[in-house]
């Protein structure tokens, strides 16, 4: 479900943004054929059933609709330098519309949006920052998108409590990262809401809240 939401939202945004930046000033013609759309994955693969795959699906839909060239690159590591390297490789190859999935790209996009001011950037679930201690700084050529994971988590919590009605529940997330944490918080609040308003008697103990990299 999350993958589908990412894909649909990104596709809609890209179609709007690409059409806008493809129009020549003072004329109704477009230069879409000259536009290239690139994506840099995070540490996972392009078919990870999560952020990368959802993002690439959105890129593909928009690129196919507008008949644009598309490409993705997978970094060799997870450092700022690794991400900047692949962003630069895309830019040097003529990809001036670059999409990145996740908060891990915050410092890389902060640098890239200034270094490549004639390019357009989309950063999902993050905002450009100089470092972890700095405030967000979104340049005119960048769009920062945050998904409300806590809302989908809340709905999942209510639905689970209604299905179980009474008993203990658990939560297993992925990595301990902001999107997963937000979903977990929303899930627990959803269970609480169902107990207080819908007559359920479900509970979640702290020891039953885990993440995948802790549960192996």
N, C-alpha and C positions, 0 to 999 in steps of 0.2 A: 504493500500500500504506500509506504513512504517513497519507494522508488518511483511509483507512478505519479505521485504528487510532485516530486522533484522534476520529473520529465515534463509534465504538463505545464508547470509554472515556468520552467526555464524556456521551453519551446515558445510559449506565448510572449515572454519578455524579449527573447532573441528576435523573433519575427518583427516585433515593434521597433526594437533598437536597430536592427540591420536595415530595415526599410528606411528608417529615418536617416541613418548615416550614409545610405546609398544614393540619396537624392542630391542632384547637383543644384547649387544655389541659383535661383532665378529660372529654373526650368522644371518640367515635370518628369524628365527622364531619370532613369536610375542607372547605377553602375554596379549592380549586384554581381555581375559576372566577374568583376575584379576583386570582390571581397572573398576573404578566406577565413574560415572559422576554426580556431584551434582550442584544444583542451589539454591541460596537464593533469594527470591523475595524481592521487595521493599515493601512499605506500602500497595500496592494494592493486588488484588487477582491474581491467576494464569490465570484466564480467563478474564482479564481486557481489551481485544481487543487492547492492546498497548504494552508497553515494556515487561512486564512480560510474556504475552502470546506469543509474537513474539520470545522472548528468549527461552522459554520452547519448542516452536515448533522446533527451531533450535537444541536444546539439544536432543529432541526426535528423530529427523531425523538422527542425527549423531550416537546416541546410538543404534538406531534400525539397521542402516547400518552396524555397527561394532559389533552388538550383545552384548552390554554392559548394565550393570545395571545402572539405572538412578533414581534420587530422587530429589525432591525439598522441601525446608522448607520455611515457611512463618514466619518472625519475629513477635513478639508480639507488637513491637513498631518501632520507626524510629530513634533511637539513635545509636551512634557508638557501644555502649555496646550490643544493641539488635542484630546488624548485626554480630559482632564478635562472639557472643554466638552461632548463627546458623552456621556460618562458622566452628567454632570449633566442633559443633555437627556432621557436615558432615565429617570433617576430622577424628574425633575419630571413626566414623562408617566405615572408610576405603575409603571414597570418596576423592581421591587425585587430581581430576580435577574439579575445582569449578568455576562456572560462576555466575557473578553478573551484574544486569542491572541498569546502571545509576550512575550519579555523586555522589549520596548520599553514595555510598560505597567507596569513595576515601580514607578516613582515615582508614576504616576497612581493605581494601586490603593492604594499606601501612603497617599496623601492621602484617597482616596475611602472606604476602609474605616473611617476614623475620622470623617470628615465625615458619612457616611451610615451610621450604625451600625445602622439598622434594615433595611438592605439586605444581600443575600448576593452575594458575588463569587467567581468562579472565574478564576484566572490560569493559563494554560497556558505551560509551559516558562519559568517565571520565578517570582520570589518578591518580595513587596512590599519596597521599600527607599526610604529617604529620599533617597539619592543613590547614585552608583556606588561610593563609598567606605564606605558604611554596611553593617552586617549586615542580613540579612533579618529582617523583623518581620511575621509572619502573624497577623492578628487573628482572634478567634473567628468572625467573620462572613465569613471568607475561606478558600478552599481553593486551595492552590498545587500544581500538578501538573507533574512533570518526566518527560519520556519518555526512555527509555534508547536514544537514537539510536546510541550506540556498539555496542550489541548487534546491532541490525539491520545496521549497517555491517560488523560482524565476520562475520556470516553471509553478507552479500553478497560480502565479500572471499574467503572460503573457496569459495563457489560459483563465483565468477569464475575463481579459480585452478584449480579442478578442471575447469572447462569449457575453459580455454585450455591448461592443462597446462604449457606452456613458452612464454616470450616476455615482452615488455614490456607493462605495463598502465598505464593513466592514470586520473585522477579529475578530473571536472569538477563542482564544487559550485555552489550558488547564491551568495547573498551571504556575506560572511565574518562569519558570526554563530555563536554557540555551538552550536546544533543541527547546523549543517552541518559545523562543525569536529569535533564529536564523532563524526558519522557517518564522516568522513574518517579520523579516528584509528582507529576500529573497523575500517574497510575495510582499512587498511594492516596492522593487526594480524592480520586474518583471512587476508590473503595470506601473511604471515610464518608463521602457524600451519600453513597448508597446505603450505608449502615444507618446514617442519621435521618435520611429522608425516604428511603424506599423499603425499609423493613428487613434488610439483609443483616447477617451476622458473620461477616467475613473478617479475618484478621491477617496481618502480615507481621511476622516477627523479624527483627533485625538480622538474625542468622539465616533467614530465608531470602535475603536480598543479596544477590551475587552478580558477578560479571564473568564473562566467558574466560578471560585470562586468569581468573582466580579459581575457576571451578574444575580445571583439568588437573 
